[in-house]
Each structure stands twice: as C-alpha cells, then as structure tokens.
Amino acid sequence: MGGRAKEVESMNGVLVRVAIDQSEKGGRWNGPMDGGTGRFCYVPIPDKEDKLYRAGLCRRYNEVLLALNEFSVKHKSSVLPEALVNRSMHLDPDFEHLTYGDNGRKQGGALKDLVRGDFVVFFSSLRCIENDELVYALIGFYEISENMSASSVEPERCHENAHTRWRSTKETDIIIRANPDRGKSGRLEKCIPIGEYRDGAYRLTKKLEKAWGGLEVKDGFLQRRVTPRFTDAQVFRKWFDQQGVTLIHSNN
C-alpha cells in the first residue's frame, strides 16, 4: 500500500480524533492544555484490560505522569485519575516513532486508501487549566510515507505502534508510517484550537471550515466515530503550512 509517490493534484487528507476523552472507551478524562501558551499533554486512551502484549511491549500511564506534573501544579484537574495510573494505554498515534494504527474498519475506511504524500491530521478534546473548559484542538500532523498491513510489520519494529505491540493483530489492521524529515510530521509543540460548541455538539468553527476548504462531514461535526476527509486537501495543507507550527518527534 505504500511506496509510490502521490501526485500533488490528487492529494488526500483526513481528520482523526485521538487521545483520552470523556467517553467510556476514551477513559472519561481529558488531557490538560495551557490556554496561555498552547502547550498540552498528550494522554492516549486506555487499552482494553484483557489485552495481551508481546514481551516487554506493554505501555502504561505511569509514562505520562512526569509530563502531567507541569500542569497539575497549576490545576488539580490535571492529576491523572487513580483508576488509570496502573492501566495500560493505547499509545496511538506514537509520535516518537511516527506511526498510527487503525483497525481498518470504521476509521480505516477513510485511512486504508491513503498513500505516500497524503496526510493525517490529529485532534483531541483537551481540558483548559485556566477555566476547565473543553478545547478541541489539533495536536499532530503526519505526511504519509507508508501505509501497510499491521501483519506485515517486521518483528524488530513491532514496538513502534500499539497495534503491533499486541500478541496478535487483526487481518484488517493497518499501520501508517509518517515522513521523518524535519517539519514534515510529528506532534505539535503547541496545539491549535479548532472547535466550538453549537447546535448541541462540538464542531469545527465556521471560520476554519471556510479556511480549510471544507470537510466531508455535516456542519463540521467533531466526534470520534466520524473520520472526515478534507474537501480540498491542498487548501488545508497550505493553511497548515502557514501556521508556522513546530512538529516534534516525542509523545510529550
């Protein structure tokens, strides 16, 4: 699925919701962000408690505690709930290794056909430490280098993504690897707020929907179960490049 170059005129991109949130699957919590600086802590969703991992590849929430300390000293809501401390986490995307995995079904329907030169944009719902409000914001960007079946990942690289850390992968699971060149892919050093609450849900602001050239979803709906494509990927890419963001190869 990977390897061939993407023609610029047919570039595609998708918007994917990731990280811990208030849903049951999402962990019923939100990672913190500083409204003054835009800095945030990337906290993944929990893995299922019955998941089995390859030897030594389980990743746990104690890994994010140090990063959370920067925020918890300012606001008590940034303290990780005790129920999560000893849980394993679904570290996906993994910004250190520039990978993203998907089950190839719901979200994979939008992701499985992406090829080299296409892109994936990650957003999440964060908790502002100044006022406790939810902030829907961009947190990562991948220019795709490879899109491959998880079952084809080399054994020595299974540690790079949540889907290949498990003892077994599903036939439909896919792994996206991002372009490692400087400024091409990574976690945003500072998040970019994109959402507003209107008509009973969090949605992309109308101003940004226009600036991005549109999303293939009704009225900018920003929910985990919806993975919209950008109507005009080139327009979004131009807008994103103009933001001057710093992309880092680190989860926190």
Backbone as JSON, one array per atom type, in Angstrom:
{
  "sequence": "MGGRAKEVESMNGVLVRVAIDQSEKGGRWNGPMDGGTGRFCYVPIPDKEDKLYRAGLCRRYNEVLLALNEFSVKHKSSVLPEALVNRSMHLDPDFEHLTYGDNGRKQGGALKDLVRGDFVVFFSSLRCIENDELVYALIGFYEISENMSASSVEPERCHENAHTRWRSTKETDIIIRANPDRGKSGRLEKCIPIGEYRDGAYRLTKKLEKAWGGLEVKDGFLQRRVTPRFTDAQVFRKWFDQQGVTLIHSNN",
  "N": [[0.82, -1.21, 0.0], [2.1, 1.12, 0.41], [4.81, 3.27, -0.75], [4.63, 4.2, -3.52], [4.81, 7.34, -5.14], [2.79, 10.23, -4.43], [0.63, 12.01, -6.5], [0.52, 15.51, -6.61], [-1.79, 16.9, -7.38], [-3.82, 15.18, -6.68], [-3.9, 14.9, -3.98], [-4.82, 13.66, -0.75], [-6.43, 13.96, 2.44], [-7.15, 13.3, 5.91], [-9.07, 13.86, 8.9], [-8.55, 12.98, 12.15], [-9.77, 11.9, 15.26], [-8.16, 11.58, 18.35], [-6.67, 10.41, 21.46], [-7.27, 10.6, 25.04], [-10.59, 10.98, 26.41], [-13.94, 12.06, 27.41], [-15.61, 9.9, 26.95], [-16.64, 6.46, 27.51], [-14.97, 4.52, 26.34], [-12.91, 6.21, 25.86], [-11.75, 6.79, 28.34], [-12.83, 8.57, 30.13], [-11.83, 11.13, 30.87], [-9.8, 14.09, 30.37], [-6.92, 15.21, 28.68], [-4.66, 17.8, 29.79], [-4.36, 21.31, 28.83], [-2.6, 24.37, 28.37], [-4.02, 27.39, 28.19], [-2.79, 29.83, 27.82], [-0.26, 29.42, 26.7], [-0.54, 27.39, 24.85], [0.59, 24.94, 25.11], [0.4, 21.41, 25.77], [-0.57, 18.23, 27.19], [-0.14, 15.08, 25.91], [-2.23, 12.48, 26.25], [-2.95, 9.2, 25.85], [-5.82, 7.05, 24.94], [-7.22, 4.43, 27.1], [-6.05, 1.02, 26.9], [-7.84, -2.05, 26.28], [-8.59, -4.0, 29.16], [-8.1, -6.7, 29.0], [-6.17, -7.11, 27.11], [-3.41, -8.68, 25.54], [0.11, -8.64, 25.4], [3.1, -8.47, 23.39], [6.23, -9.65, 24.64], [7.51, -7.42, 27.0], [6.47, -5.11, 25.77], [4.24, -3.71, 26.66], [2.65, -0.64, 27.36], [2.28, 1.79, 29.84], [0.28, 4.08, 31.86], [1.87, 5.36, 33.72], [3.95, 6.44, 32.37], [3.23, 8.97, 31.51], [3.06, 10.57, 33.69], [5.12, 12.32, 34.58], [5.13, 14.31, 32.61], [2.57, 15.31, 33.05], [2.87, 16.55, 35.48], [3.74, 19.18, 35.1], [1.41, 20.52, 34.54], [-0.37, 19.81, 36.59], [0.55, 21.09, 38.86], [-0.44, 23.56, 38.51], [-3.15, 23.25, 38.27], [-5.56, 21.25, 39.8], [-7.2, 19.53, 38.37], [-5.65, 18.36, 36.51], [-4.42, 16.14, 37.45], [-3.8, 12.76, 37.02], [-6.44, 10.42, 37.03], [-6.79, 8.04, 39.67], [-7.71, 5.54, 38.97], [-6.67, 5.1, 36.48], [-3.92, 5.03, 36.66], [-2.45, 2.59, 36.91], [-3.18, 1.3, 34.63], [-2.88, -0.07, 31.3], [-1.98, 1.72, 28.35], [-3.28, 2.81, 25.19], [-1.19, 3.67, 23.14], [-1.33, 5.54, 20.64], [-1.81, 7.76, 18.09], [1.77, 7.14, 17.92], [3.98, 9.37, 18.53], [6.68, 9.45, 18.89], [7.73, 7.39, 17.37], [6.53, 7.97, 15.02], [4.15, 6.71, 14.0], [0.88, 5.44, 13.19], [-1.87, 3.46, 14.0], [-4.7, 1.51, 12.89], [-7.91, -0.12, 12.97], [-8.84, -0.71, 10.5], [-11.49, -0.7, 9.79], [-13.98, 1.11, 10.75], [-12.73, 3.82, 11.11], [-10.67, 3.12, 9.48], [-11.81, 2.92, 7.01], [-11.6, 5.39, 5.93], [-8.91, 5.72, 6.02], [-7.45, 3.57, 4.94], [-6.93, 3.7, 2.21], [-5.16, 5.75, 1.83], [-2.08, 7.07, 0.62], [1.49, 7.42, 0.04], [2.49, 10.74, 0.54], [-0.05, 11.71, 0.95], [-1.98, 12.89, 3.85], [-2.48, 12.79, 7.45], [-4.33, 14.32, 9.95], [-4.35, 15.01, 13.36], [-6.59, 15.44, 16.07], [-7.82, 16.42, 19.32], [-9.83, 16.41, 22.36], [-9.19, 18.63, 24.8], [-8.53, 19.72, 28.2], [-8.77, 22.89, 29.42], [-6.56, 24.43, 31.63], [-6.94, 26.85, 32.82], [-9.66, 27.54, 32.95], [-11.2, 25.25, 33.02], [-12.62, 24.55, 30.76], [-13.54, 22.64, 27.83], [-11.39, 22.17, 25.09], [-11.26, 21.79, 21.76], [-8.76, 20.71, 19.68], [-6.06, 20.8, 17.25], [-3.45, 18.44, 17.39], [-1.46, 16.99, 16.15], [0.33, 16.06, 13.14], [0.73, 14.15, 10.25], [2.62, 13.56, 7.42], [2.24, 11.18, 5.06], [4.36, 8.38, 4.7], [4.41, 5.6, 4.42], [1.83, 3.14, 4.08], [0.57, 0.37, 5.45], [-0.19, -3.16, 5.94], [-0.73, -4.3, 9.24], [0.09, -6.83, 9.9], [2.26, -7.24, 8.31], [4.38, -5.91, 9.37], [7.76, -5.7, 10.33], [9.27, -7.9, 12.72], [11.21, -6.7, 14.39], [10.32, -4.13, 14.51], [7.97, -4.03, 15.82], [7.53, -2.76, 18.22], [6.89, -0.18, 17.71], [4.27, 0.68, 17.42], [0.93, 0.71, 18.8], [-0.83, -1.26, 17.81], [0.81, -3.26, 16.9], [2.15, -3.99, 19.12], [0.58, -5.69, 20.5], [-0.04, -9.19, 21.1], [-1.33, -10.46, 19.04], [-2.55, -9.46, 15.84], [-5.28, -8.07, 13.99], [-6.58, -9.11, 10.82], [-7.42, -6.98, 9.33], [-6.1, -4.77, 10.35], [-4.18, -1.79, 10.0], [-1.1, 0.01, 9.52], [0.21, 3.21, 9.61], [3.03, 4.91, 8.58], [4.91, 7.81, 9.12], [6.43, 10.57, 7.33], [9.71, 11.15, 8.23], [11.28, 13.4, 7.88], [12.51, 16.62, 8.77], [10.11, 18.86, 10.02], [8.01, 17.74, 8.61], [6.33, 15.86, 9.84], [4.78, 14.95, 12.99], [4.19, 15.54, 16.55], [2.37, 18.42, 17.5], [4.06, 21.14, 18.91], [2.7, 23.14, 20.18], [-0.74, 23.21, 20.68], [-3.48, 23.76, 18.36], [-6.37, 25.41, 18.67], [-9.57, 24.45, 17.39], [-12.3, 24.11, 17.57], [-15.81, 24.69, 18.41], [-18.73, 24.96, 20.49], [-21.82, 24.25, 19.29], [-25.23, 24.0, 18.27], [-25.78, 21.73, 19.82], [-23.46, 20.13, 19.88], [-19.86, 19.62, 19.68], [-18.1, 21.32, 17.2], [-16.23, 22.01, 14.18], [-15.05, 25.3, 13.84], [-16.88, 27.73, 12.0], [-15.38, 29.62, 10.64], [-12.88, 28.37, 10.35], [-13.63, 26.14, 8.88], [-14.21, 27.27, 6.45], [-11.69, 28.37, 5.83], [-10.2, 26.07, 5.59], [-11.2, 24.92, 3.33], [-13.29, 23.21, 3.54], [-14.88, 20.29, 5.04], [-15.66, 16.84, 4.63], [-18.11, 16.28, 6.1], [-21.13, 16.66, 7.92], [-21.84, 19.93, 8.83], [-19.39, 20.43, 10.21], [-18.91, 18.46, 12.2], [-17.32, 17.16, 15.04], [-16.42, 14.38, 16.14], [-15.52, 11.21, 17.7], [-16.41, 8.96, 16.32], [-16.58, 9.73, 13.73], [-14.7, 10.2, 10.84], [-13.65, 12.45, 8.94], [-12.84, 13.31, 5.52], [-10.79, 15.86, 4.08], [-12.26, 18.32, 2.09], [-10.88, 19.77, 0.17], [-7.81, 18.96, 0.03], [-5.39, 20.2, -0.61], [-5.84, 22.9, -0.08], [-6.18, 22.87, 2.71], [-3.62, 21.96, 3.45], [-1.99, 24.07, 2.62], [-2.96, 26.08, 4.32], [-2.24, 24.96, 6.81], [0.59, 24.84, 6.64], [1.1, 27.54, 6.69], [0.75, 28.2, 9.33], [3.04, 27.96, 10.77], [3.89, 26.0, 12.62], [5.67, 24.04, 15.08], [6.85, 20.81, 14.75], [7.29, 17.93, 16.61], [9.16, 14.96, 17.41], [8.13, 13.33, 19.6], [6.23, 12.0, 22.29], [5.53, 13.43, 24.54]],
  "CA": [[0.0, 0.0, 0.0], [2.97, 2.29, 0.45], [5.92, 3.22, -1.67], [4.53, 5.01, -4.72], [4.66, 8.77, -4.87], [1.44, 10.76, -4.61], [0.53, 13.19, -7.34], [0.08, 16.65, -5.83], [-3.14, 17.31, -7.71], [-4.79, 14.24, -6.13], [-3.61, 14.75, -2.56], [-5.94, 13.43, 0.15], [-6.13, 14.09, 3.87], [-8.26, 13.01, 6.81], [-9.02, 14.43, 10.24], [-8.77, 11.84, 13.05], [-9.8, 12.21, 16.69], [-7.36, 10.68, 19.17], [-6.36, 10.77, 22.85], [-8.24, 10.35, 26.09], [-11.69, 11.93, 26.46], [-14.97, 11.77, 28.4], [-16.36, 8.69, 26.62], [-16.23, 5.27, 28.27], [-13.81, 3.99, 25.66], [-11.84, 7.21, 25.92], [-11.14, 6.89, 29.65], [-13.59, 9.52, 30.98], [-10.94, 12.19, 31.37], [-9.22, 14.86, 29.28], [-5.58, 15.72, 28.9], [-4.65, 19.24, 30.03], [-3.66, 22.26, 27.97], [-2.42, 25.72, 28.92], [-4.61, 28.32, 27.24], [-1.9, 30.96, 27.59], [0.91, 29.05, 25.9], [-0.88, 26.39, 23.85], [1.23, 23.66, 25.42], [-0.56, 20.42, 26.2], [-0.04, 16.9, 27.48], [-0.78, 14.05, 25.1], [-2.58, 11.31, 27.07], [-3.73, 8.29, 24.99], [-6.94, 6.32, 25.52], [-6.8, 3.16, 27.71], [-6.23, -0.23, 26.17], [-8.74, -2.96, 26.97], [-7.88, -4.62, 30.27], [-7.77, -8.09, 28.7], [-5.21, -7.16, 26.03], [-2.15, -9.4, 25.76], [1.17, -7.93, 24.68], [4.39, -9.11, 23.17], [7.08, -9.5, 25.82], [8.16, -6.13, 27.24], [5.96, -4.03, 24.93], [3.09, -3.03, 27.26], [2.91, 0.76, 27.73], [1.37, 2.15, 30.93], [0.06, 5.5, 32.1], [2.91, 6.0, 34.54], [4.86, 7.14, 31.47], [2.81, 10.36, 31.26], [2.95, 11.29, 34.96], [6.08, 13.41, 34.64], [4.63, 15.39, 31.75], [1.38, 15.89, 33.68], [3.25, 17.37, 36.64], [3.83, 20.59, 34.69], [0.07, 21.08, 34.54], [-1.06, 19.55, 37.84], [0.95, 22.08, 39.86], [-1.25, 24.75, 38.26], [-4.57, 22.96, 38.38], [-5.74, 19.89, 40.31], [-7.9, 18.69, 37.4], [-4.65, 17.75, 35.64], [-3.89, 14.94, 38.1], [-4.36, 11.57, 36.4], [-7.29, 9.65, 37.95], [-6.13, 6.87, 40.24], [-8.16, 4.34, 38.26], [-5.9, 4.93, 35.25], [-2.48, 5.03, 36.9], [-1.85, 1.28, 36.67], [-3.74, 0.72, 33.4], [-2.1, 0.02, 30.07], [-2.55, 2.73, 27.46], [-3.24, 2.57, 23.75], [-0.33, 4.77, 22.68], [-1.57, 5.57, 19.2], [-0.53, 7.7, 17.42], [3.01, 7.17, 18.66], [4.72, 10.45, 17.88], [8.11, 9.18, 18.96], [8.07, 6.53, 16.23], [5.8, 8.48, 13.86], [3.24, 5.7, 13.49], [-0.52, 5.44, 13.61], [-2.52, 2.21, 13.65], [-6.15, 1.55, 12.82], [-8.46, -1.46, 12.78], [-9.17, -0.92, 9.09], [-12.93, -0.77, 9.55], [-14.69, 2.4, 10.79], [-11.83, 4.88, 10.68], [-9.84, 2.62, 8.4], [-12.47, 3.15, 5.75], [-11.08, 6.65, 5.41], [-7.46, 5.71, 6.1], [-6.75, 2.46, 4.31], [-6.56, 4.0, 0.83], [-4.19, 6.83, 1.76], [-0.76, 6.64, 0.15], [2.6, 8.34, 0.25], [2.21, 12.11, 0.14], [-1.29, 12.1, 1.62], [-1.69, 13.25, 5.23], [-3.44, 12.58, 8.53], [-4.3, 15.39, 10.96], [-4.89, 14.51, 14.61], [-7.12, 16.42, 17.02], [-8.36, 15.82, 20.54], [-10.51, 17.31, 23.28], [-8.3, 18.91, 25.93], [-9.12, 20.49, 29.29], [-8.0, 24.11, 29.68], [-6.29, 24.5, 33.06], [-7.35, 28.16, 33.35], [-11.1, 27.69, 33.19], [-11.84, 23.92, 32.98], [-13.41, 24.35, 29.54], [-13.0, 21.73, 26.82], [-10.84, 22.82, 23.91], [-10.98, 20.87, 20.67], [-7.57, 21.31, 19.08], [-5.12, 19.98, 16.51], [-2.29, 18.08, 18.2], [-0.44, 16.28, 15.39], [0.22, 16.04, 11.69], [1.59, 13.18, 9.57], [2.69, 13.37, 5.98], [2.39, 9.73, 5.0], [5.46, 7.76, 3.99], [3.97, 4.24, 4.09], [0.57, 2.65, 4.62], [0.8, -1.06, 5.3], [-0.89, -4.08, 6.82], [-0.03, -4.49, 10.5], [0.68, -8.18, 9.91], [3.49, -7.25, 7.52], [5.42, -5.15, 10.07], [8.91, -6.5, 10.72], [9.29, -8.18, 14.16], [12.07, -5.75, 15.11], [9.67, -2.83, 14.57], [6.65, -4.18, 16.44], [7.43, -1.86, 19.38], [6.66, 1.19, 17.26], [2.86, 1.05, 17.39], [0.05, -0.03, 19.72], [-1.45, -2.41, 17.15], [1.8, -4.33, 16.73], [2.64, -4.4, 20.45], [-0.26, -6.8, 20.94], [0.44, -10.51, 20.67], [-1.93, -10.79, 17.75], [-3.19, -8.35, 15.13], [-6.37, -8.47, 13.11], [-6.25, -9.11, 9.39], [-7.75, -5.67, 8.75], [-5.3, -3.7, 10.97], [-3.2, -1.11, 9.16], [-0.13, 0.88, 10.18], [0.71, 4.33, 8.82], [4.32, 5.48, 8.98], [4.98, 9.19, 8.63], [7.69, 11.1, 6.81], [10.51, 11.62, 9.37], [12.05, 14.61, 7.58], [12.23, 17.76, 9.66], [8.98, 19.71, 9.68], [7.01, 17.05, 7.81], [5.4, 15.06, 10.65], [5.06, 14.91, 14.42], [3.25, 16.16, 17.49], [2.5, 19.87, 17.56], [4.6, 21.64, 20.17], [1.59, 23.88, 20.76], [-1.96, 22.82, 20.0], [-4.21, 24.81, 17.65], [-7.82, 25.26, 18.88], [-10.32, 24.45, 16.13], [-13.71, 23.81, 17.77], [-16.76, 25.49, 19.18], [-19.95, 24.2, 20.8], [-23.02, 24.84, 18.69], [-26.25, 23.03, 17.84], [-25.76, 20.52, 20.63], [-22.26, 19.31, 19.72], [-18.63, 20.34, 19.34], [-17.93, 21.33, 15.76], [-15.22, 22.89, 13.63], [-15.57, 26.66, 13.69], [-17.25, 28.05, 10.62], [-14.27, 30.36, 10.06], [-11.86, 27.42, 9.92], [-14.18, 25.29, 7.83], [-14.03, 28.02, 5.21], [-10.26, 28.5, 5.57], [-9.68, 24.75, 5.22], [-11.79, 24.45, 2.08], [-14.39, 22.31, 3.83], [-14.72, 18.9, 5.49], [-16.74, 15.99, 4.14], [-18.94, 15.88, 7.24], [-22.19, 17.65, 8.07], [-21.72, 21.04, 9.78], [-18.15, 20.43, 10.99], [-19.07, 17.55, 13.34], [-16.02, 16.7, 15.55], [-16.63, 13.28, 17.08], [-14.61, 10.09, 17.48], [-16.94, 7.98, 15.37], [-16.59, 10.31, 12.38], [-13.36, 10.5, 10.36], [-13.91, 13.1, 7.65], [-11.8, 13.75, 4.6], [-10.8, 17.28, 3.71], [-12.85, 18.51, 0.77], [-9.77, 20.18, -0.69], [-6.63, 18.71, 0.86], [-4.34, 21.18, -0.91], [-6.17, 24.14, 0.62], [-5.83, 22.7, 4.12], [-2.16, 21.85, 3.6], [-1.45, 25.42, 2.5], [-3.3, 26.76, 5.57], [-1.43, 24.4, 7.89], [1.98, 25.28, 6.47], [1.18, 28.96, 7.03], [0.65, 28.38, 10.78], [4.39, 28.0, 11.32], [3.96, 25.15, 13.8], [6.83, 23.19, 15.29], [6.46, 19.41, 14.88], [8.33, 17.23, 17.35], [9.08, 13.5, 17.4], [8.06, 12.96, 21.0], [4.84, 11.92, 22.76], [5.37, 14.53, 25.49]],
  "C": [[0.85, 1.26, 0.0], [3.98, 2.23, -0.66], [5.78, 4.13, -2.87], [4.25, 6.47, -4.36], [3.24, 9.22, -5.16], [1.48, 11.99, -5.5], [-0.08, 14.33, -6.55], [-1.38, 16.97, -6.09], [-4.2, 16.37, -7.15], [-4.53, 13.96, -4.66], [-4.89, 14.55, -1.75], [-5.48, 13.6, 1.59], [-7.36, 13.79, 4.7], [-8.0, 13.62, 8.18], [-9.44, 13.34, 11.23], [-8.74, 12.29, 14.51], [-9.05, 11.14, 17.47], [-7.27, 11.2, 20.6], [-7.56, 10.59, 23.77], [-9.34, 11.41, 26.08], [-12.76, 11.43, 27.42], [-15.8, 10.53, 28.08], [-15.85, 7.51, 27.44], [-14.98, 4.66, 27.65], [-12.62, 4.92, 25.81], [-11.21, 7.41, 27.27], [-11.81, 7.84, 30.62], [-12.7, 10.56, 31.65], [-10.44, 12.96, 30.16], [-7.81, 15.29, 29.63], [-5.59, 17.23, 29.03], [-3.94, 20.05, 28.94], [-3.64, 23.62, 28.65], [-2.92, 26.71, 27.88], [-3.71, 29.5, 26.91], [-0.76, 30.65, 26.64], [0.59, 28.1, 24.75], [-0.23, 25.05, 24.09], [0.21, 22.7, 26.01], [0.15, 19.12, 26.52], [-0.84, 15.88, 26.67], [-0.97, 12.81, 25.97], [-3.45, 10.39, 26.21], [-4.93, 7.68, 25.71], [-6.43, 5.05, 26.2], [-6.9, 2.02, 26.71], [-7.23, -1.07, 26.94], [-7.95, -3.75, 28.02], [-7.47, -6.06, 29.98], [-6.75, -8.22, 27.56], [-3.94, -7.9, 26.45], [-1.09, -8.8, 24.85], [2.38, -8.83, 24.42], [5.29, -8.77, 24.36], [7.74, -8.12, 25.88], [7.58, -4.95, 26.49], [4.72, -3.33, 25.48], [3.49, -1.61, 27.66], [1.86, 1.2, 28.73], [1.33, 3.66, 31.17], [1.11, 6.15, 32.98], [3.93, 6.74, 33.68], [4.49, 8.61, 31.28], [2.79, 11.19, 32.54], [3.9, 12.48, 35.04], [5.61, 14.6, 33.81], [3.42, 16.08, 32.36], [1.73, 16.79, 34.86], [3.31, 18.85, 36.32], [2.48, 21.27, 34.78], [-0.63, 20.93, 35.9], [-0.65, 20.51, 38.96], [0.15, 23.37, 39.7], [-2.73, 24.5, 38.48], [-4.78, 21.5, 38.74], [-6.45, 18.97, 39.32], [-6.93, 17.97, 36.47], [-3.99, 16.52, 36.27], [-4.57, 13.71, 37.5], [-5.21, 10.81, 37.4], [-6.61, 8.37, 38.4], [-6.49, 5.6, 39.49], [-7.35, 4.07, 36.99], [-4.42, 4.68, 35.48], [-1.82, 3.7, 36.54], [-2.39, 0.58, 35.42], [-2.71, 0.79, 32.26], [-2.78, 1.02, 29.14], [-2.35, 2.35, 26.01], [-2.49, 3.74, 23.13], [-0.35, 4.83, 21.15], [-2.36, 6.83, 18.85], [0.65, 7.67, 18.39], [3.91, 8.17, 17.97], [6.23, 10.26, 17.95], [8.56, 8.37, 17.74], [7.35, 6.92, 14.94], [4.95, 7.4, 13.19], [1.81, 5.98, 13.95], [-1.15, 4.14, 13.12], [-4.03, 2.34, 13.67], [-6.67, 0.15, 12.54], [-8.94, -1.71, 11.35], [-10.65, -1.0, 8.79], [-13.52, 0.65, 9.58], [-13.78, 3.54, 10.33], [-10.98, 4.43, 9.51], [-10.48, 2.78, 7.04], [-11.98, 4.43, 5.1], [-9.57, 6.63, 5.28], [-6.78, 4.68, 5.21], [-6.29, 2.75, 2.89], [-5.57, 5.16, 0.7], [-2.82, 6.29, 1.38], [0.28, 7.72, 0.42], [2.28, 9.73, -0.29], [0.87, 12.63, 0.63], [-0.97, 12.47, 3.07], [-2.84, 12.91, 6.17], [-3.24, 13.7, 9.54], [-5.0, 14.87, 12.22], [-5.41, 15.66, 15.48], [-7.64, 15.69, 18.24], [-9.09, 16.88, 21.35], [-9.67, 17.43, 24.54], [-9.04, 19.74, 26.97], [-8.23, 21.68, 29.59], [-7.8, 24.28, 31.18], [-6.71, 25.84, 33.66], [-8.82, 28.21, 33.72], [-11.89, 26.38, 33.14], [-12.66, 23.67, 31.72], [-12.73, 23.35, 28.61], [-12.54, 22.54, 25.61], [-10.54, 21.75, 22.87], [-9.86, 21.47, 19.84], [-6.77, 20.3, 18.28], [-3.91, 19.7, 17.4], [-1.19, 17.38, 17.4], [-0.72, 16.29, 13.9], [1.21, 15.03, 11.13], [1.49, 13.35, 8.06], [3.06, 11.9, 5.78], [3.59, 9.31, 4.14], [5.08, 6.36, 3.51], [2.62, 3.97, 4.74], [0.56, 1.15, 4.38], [-0.07, -1.89, 6.23], [-0.07, -4.29, 8.09], [0.67, -5.84, 10.55], [1.98, -8.26, 9.14], [4.63, -6.48, 8.19], [6.52, -6.09, 10.54], [8.92, -6.71, 12.24], [10.1, -7.16, 14.96], [11.46, -4.36, 15.2], [8.28, -2.89, 15.21], [6.46, -3.25, 17.64], [6.99, -0.46, 18.98], [5.21, 1.63, 17.27], [2.03, 0.16, 18.29], [-0.49, -1.3, 19.08], [-0.47, -3.56, 16.94], [2.48, -4.7, 18.05], [1.81, -5.55, 21.0], [0.31, -8.12, 20.42], [-0.12, -10.91, 19.32], [-2.57, -9.55, 17.15], [-4.29, -8.91, 14.25], [-5.94, -8.35, 11.65], [-6.47, -7.74, 8.77], [-6.88, -4.54, 9.29], [-4.29, -3.12, 9.99], [-2.28, -0.26, 10.03], [0.31, 1.96, 9.19], [2.03, 4.79, 9.42], [4.45, 6.85, 8.33], [6.38, 9.55, 8.16], [8.5, 11.68, 7.97], [11.3, 12.89, 9.11], [11.59, 15.77, 8.44], [11.07, 18.6, 9.13], [7.87, 19.04, 8.9], [5.95, 16.35, 8.65], [5.77, 15.17, 12.12], [3.92, 15.46, 15.26], [3.47, 17.67, 17.46], [3.07, 20.27, 18.92], [3.54, 22.42, 20.93], [0.33, 23.54, 19.97], [-2.63, 24.03, 19.33], [-5.7, 24.59, 17.86], [-8.59, 25.36, 17.56], [-11.83, 24.37, 16.34], [-14.51, 24.85, 18.51], [-17.99, 24.64, 19.43], [-21.13, 24.93, 20.2], [-23.95, 23.72, 18.23], [-26.09, 21.69, 18.53], [-24.54, 19.64, 20.51], [-21.04, 20.21, 19.48], [-18.38, 20.18, 17.84], [-16.76, 22.24, 15.36], [-15.81, 24.28, 13.48], [-15.86, 26.94, 12.23], [-16.12, 28.8, 9.9], [-13.2, 29.4, 9.54], [-12.37, 26.5, 8.82], [-14.03, 25.96, 6.47], [-12.55, 28.09, 4.83], [-9.64, 27.19, 5.11], [-10.22, 24.24, 3.89], [-12.86, 23.41, 2.28], [-13.96, 20.93, 4.31], [-15.9, 18.1, 4.97], [-17.52, 15.39, 5.3], [-19.95, 17.0, 7.47], [-21.87, 18.66, 9.18], [-20.53, 20.9, 10.72], [-18.15, 19.53, 12.2], [-17.73, 16.97, 13.76], [-16.21, 15.6, 16.59], [-15.75, 12.09, 16.71], [-15.11, 9.14, 16.4], [-16.97, 8.48, 13.93], [-15.16, 10.68, 12.0], [-13.46, 11.14, 8.98], [-12.66, 13.34, 6.82], [-11.9, 15.27, 4.43], [-11.34, 17.39, 2.3], [-11.79, 18.9, -0.24], [-8.49, 20.09, 0.13], [-5.52, 19.73, 0.62], [-4.58, 22.5, -0.18], [-5.82, 24.02, 2.1], [-4.32, 22.69, 4.29], [-1.51, 23.22, 3.51], [-1.72, 26.2, 3.79], [-2.4, 26.27, 6.7], [0.01, 24.86, 7.8], [2.15, 26.75, 6.86], [1.13, 29.22, 8.54], [2.01, 28.41, 11.45], [4.56, 27.13, 12.57], [5.28, 24.39, 13.87], [6.33, 21.77, 15.53], [7.6, 18.65, 15.52], [8.08, 15.73, 17.35], [9.15, 12.99, 18.84], [6.59, 12.94, 21.43], [4.53, 13.01, 23.78], [6.74, 15.16, 25.76]]
}
